């Protein structure tokens, strides 16, 4: 099943190139959790929460990571998240979390070749997600922000349904947005004591942390680590 992406070949952004990301994989970069390229959080940064769950394969992979620009985040989604999500979902032979070391198109072709009775409707849905992301490269930052938020909503509506196998992602434009996401995701939003027990800190502390990341250097350095250490599964 060949995917045609030639219409965007004129884009010269280096983060659109798969081999930029292959190099990052091979060098053990913080792609899923932490601070990508060890960059501090700024007004240009984008925080993302991803979740990949597959009970049969014993995969419970989730966490926060910050990317220094929205275009680097777009590259992560197109060349890291989607190939990994596709492989995890459709390949039923391997077990454990695995990041394919191949472009998305190759991952799709190889998995289809050796998988019997694969659901081509779902394959096409994932392919459409890839093409949607590929079409965002020529957008400016404002339109790209709108496009990625739309992408996340549609993607989650299709893949975050089953408690035994699901995919999830959420992009945050500012650290402050993370607070409401955490509170709403845990549920029981009217019972602060329950939420505070789940996150191992008071809600006031969490809100202060989220609201002051950009102005407090120590919080800036520790923020993502605090989230990944204290937060339960949020999808």
Rosetta blueprint (number, residue, H / E / L):
1 X L
2 X L
3 X L
4 X L
5 X L
6 X H
7 X H
8 X H
9 X L
10 X L
11 X L
12 X L
13 X L
14 X H
15 X H
16 X H
17 X L
18 X H
19 X H
20 X H
21 X H
22 X H
23 X H
24 X H
25 X H
26 X H
27 X L
28 X L
29 X L
30 X L
31 X L
32 X L
33 X L
34 X E
35 X E
36 X H
37 X H
38 X H
39 X L
40 X L
41 X L
42 X L
43 X L
44 X L
45 X L
46 X E
47 X E
48 X E
49 X E
50 X E
51 X E
52 X E
53 X E
54 X E
55 X L
56 X L
57 X L
58 X L
59 X E
60 X E
61 X E
62 X E
63 X E
64 X E
65 X E
66 X E
67 X E
68 X L
69 X L
70 X H
71 X H
72 X H
73 X H
74 X H
75 X H
76 X H
77 X H
78 X H
79 X H
80 X H
81 X H
82 X H
83 X H
84 X H
85 X H
86 X H
87 X H
88 X H
89 X H
90 X H
91 X L
92 X L
93 X L
94 X L
95 X L
96 X L
97 X L
98 X L
99 X L
100 X L
101 X L
102 X L
103 X L
104 X H
105 X H
106 X H
107 X H
108 X H
109 X H
110 X H
111 X H
112 X H
113 X H
114 X H
115 X L
116 X L
117 X L
118 X L
119 X L
120 X H
121 X H
122 X H
123 X H
124 X H
125 X H
126 X H
127 X H
128 X H
129 X H
130 X H
131 X H
132 X H
133 X H
134 X H
135 X L
136 X L
137 X L
138 X L
139 X L
140 X L
141 X H
142 X H
143 X H
144 X H
145 X H
146 X H
147 X H
148 X H
149 X H
150 X H
151 X H
152 X H
153 X H
154 X H
155 X H
156 X H
157 X H
158 X H
159 X H
160 X L
161 X L
162 X E
163 X L
164 X L
165 X E
166 X E
167 X E
168 X E
169 X E
170 X E
171 X E
172 X E
173 X L
174 X L
175 X L
176 X H
177 X H
178 X H
179 X H
180 X H
181 X H
182 X H
183 X H
184 X H
185 X H
186 X H
187 X L
188 X L
189 X L
190 X L
191 X L
192 X H
193 X H
194 X H
195 X H
196 X H
197 X H
198 X H
199 X H
200 X L
201 X L
202 X L
203 X H
204 X H
205 X H
206 X H
207 X H
208 X H
209 X H
210 X H
211 X H
212 X L
213 X L
214 X L
215 X L
216 X L
217 X H
218 X H
219 X H
220 X H
221 X H
222 X H
223 X H
224 X H
225 X H
226 X H
227 X H
228 X H
229 X H
230 X H
231 X L
232 X L
233 X L
234 X L
235 X L
